[in-house]
Amino acid sequence: MSMDLPKPITDYVEANARLDIDGMLKPFQRDAVFIDNGKHFEGKAAIRQLFEKEVIPVKAIFTPDTAREEGGRFVVEGPAHGNFPGSPLRFIYRFTLSDGAIETLEVTL
């Protein structure tokens, strides 16, 4: 990825490109919140289950093409490709970072 993003975001995106669940989880805080189109997943265990059920089986890989800082969050946009209806779909990822880790990630279409 050539965009200049904070390390936790870069680490997450690069791990997602490998479909590496452990790598995807590593940049999250232990009690992080992942909001997937309105559904809340709190803590790494819940986020792992989300990845195991909804990301890995359909090989969903997010490829960011734009990024900006907005209201204290990093907003990263781009398509996600995979074996799911409508692929590729364009997503917006809103990252809130704290103490060098992802505190909140909100994903919307």
Secondary structure, DSSP 8 states (H G I E B T S, - for coil): --S---HHHHHHHHHHHTT-HHHHHTTEEEEEEEEETTEEEESHHHHHHHIIIIITTTT-EE---EEEEETTEEEEEEEEESSSTT-SEEEEEEEEEETTEEEEEEEE-
